[in-house]
Amino acid sequence: MAKKRIGILTSGGDCPGLNATIRGVAKACFETFGNDKVQIIGIQNGYYGLINNIAREMDSSEFSGILTRGGTILGTKRQPFKMISNIGEDNVDKVKQMKNTYKDLKLDCLLTLGGNGTHKTANLLSMEGLNVIGLPKTIDNDIYGTEVTFGFHTAVDIATDVIDRLHTTAASHSRILMVEIMGNKAGWLTLFAGIAGGADAIIIPEIPYDEDKICEAMQKRAENGHSFSIVAVAEGAYSKEEAKLKKKERARLRQEAGITTMTSSIAAKIQRETGIETRVCVPGHMLRGGSPSAYDRILATQFGVRAAQLISDGRYGYSVAMVNGKISQNPLEEVAGKTKFVDPEGNYVVTAKDIGISFGD
């Protein structure tokens, strides 16, 4: 019996838990099919590697010692979905090349570990006839159809630690400290870290803010005897005025004003209106780095095992997911291209508001 050849790639931004998932898939496949009946093919640098046939057969020893390792042993590269079907100046038909690589590598299936863009390309390849399984990775937790993605809880822990540390310096200097947290479209990471870290205001894309309302909340805290405040801001947050504009128009106006995110603009407004010194902290890519938390190690392993089960059952065209607290899967065509947003009326937002956290609305 020929070895089952399983291709694995990691695409998009890195995050803790990628290696734990790769390990989970490999160990479960070895257990299911037998070590001598499986060959894992590591595809380097995401879809770029699939397009350019940059891949290698991996030894079973490579899956030992990576459970706690951050990043990805396969490397990653962003390959925007909107460009994947376009033939550019290089005259490369990227979809055709990926299908050719799949065939040349004699793959029985392809596992894609990534976020929304990765899932859209995975669905495209599935529709093109390839055996594809997606695994939901992102610190943003914004993949539709799954309650949680691996990488998210680790990033929450790191962001919460950042906020914890800002409390002491803010208190020491009687300042307002703004912490800008990753999350361009969805505010899950900022919301969770803001609640866990005891932020006084949380600003997320799903709830457009009013700068005056934020200033009022900060002023009220000062008048009530609080010497400092912490504001958690998602990088993709925008104001109520900006919410009236189309995305491209909003981006154009920001570019003309020399603004990338609104955090510094909000900070300047707060300082002008309240007279309280206001500073900005941007932890940035630190939120993506380091070892995965215990939660993410377990989740990544569970997701990897479910992918191996799908391979064993010959079920392709799915994305692994957590649904109602259980490991399951969704058809790729039903989740690819959809974003899971924070519900402004949902339990987490209501809980935050019930303890006095302002959302600037």
Protein Blocks (a to p, Z undefined) as FASTA:
>chain_A
ZZdddddddehjddehjlmmmmmmmmmmmmmnopklcccdddehijmlmmnopacdddfk
lmgoklmpgcjfkbpadddfklmmpccfkopafklmmmmmmmmnopabdcddddfklmmm
mmmmmmnopacddddddfklpaghiabdehjlmmmmmmmmmmmmmmmmmmmnopacdddd
ehfkbcklmmmmmmmnopabdcdfklccdfklmmmmmmmmmmnopabdcddddfkbccfk
lmmpcfklmmmmmmmnopablmlmmmmmmmmmnopacddddekjmlmgcjddfklmmmmm
mmmmmmmmmmmnopghiacddeehiacdddfklmgopacdddfkbmklmmmmmnopaehZ
Z
